[in-house]
Amino acid sequence: MKIKFVWLNIALVFIGLSIIYYFIAIGEIDKTFLTISTFVFSIFTGFFISRQNSRYDKIREKLSQFDGNMSSIYRALFHFGPSIQDEAGEIIKKHYKKIIKNNAWYYHIVHESTTVKDLHELIESRLASKKLTTLQSTAMTRISFALHDLQLARKGFIASYQERLPKVQWLLIDGLAIIILINISAISSQHIFLTSLLKAAFGTAIILTLFLLRQLDNLELFEGAVGEDSARDVIDIIE
């Protein structure tokens, strides 16, 4: 539904610009400004999109590591009986249900989370004084490493989440986009259907580029595929 809404808005922008450019004439501006601004805009947006995409990939990798460790802990607790495994499963499901409910994989980054602490306390209270078999000792080692990795992954989430574009860089990008749109509008196209369509397509592409960069900066691009699907997979494993 969200993707359809985005494409509907893009279509409306294109149609609106086409109508404006077809019926309204704007004074001529030296096309040199369009060439220079487009060149600079493409360099900066290319660099920023590449940087944000690398950040996005890094978070996706950390997210896979975090979710994998969660399911690993749940599976390893099988060796200690159904009671503790069920309790751990409830803690883990509570963690992921909040993500699904709010449709935000970063929910536990911007809100306080006690999931890792609760798992630590559960395992310590139930298994600290228990004499373990060789198989259980091996499983406990796996659980200890997984809990350690969960904390590292969470710290990595927080650090990467905060690596957003500063306001100065957004001011630069938005300023260049406005200059390009003004220069595009100044190209003569009144009552010329094809030229109006081309101008509208170029203007829509500039707006779409800003939207894409904003989505990457907010870590909302393909949000469901990255966060919600992974959360549902962990819940399915438990259930």
Secondary structure, 3 states (H helix, E strand, C coil): CHHHHHHHHHHHHHHHHHHHHHHCCCCCCCHHHHHHHHHHHHHHHHHHHHHHHHHHHHHHHHHHHHHHHHHHHHHHHHHHCHHHHHHHHHHHHHHHHHHHHHCCCCHHHHCCCCHHHHHHHHHHHHHCCCCCCHHHHHHHHHHHHHHHHHHHHHHHHHHHHCCCCCHHHHHHHHHHHHHHHHHHHHCCCCCCHHHHHHHHHHHHHHHHHHHHHHHHHCCCCCHHHHHHHHHHHHHHHHC
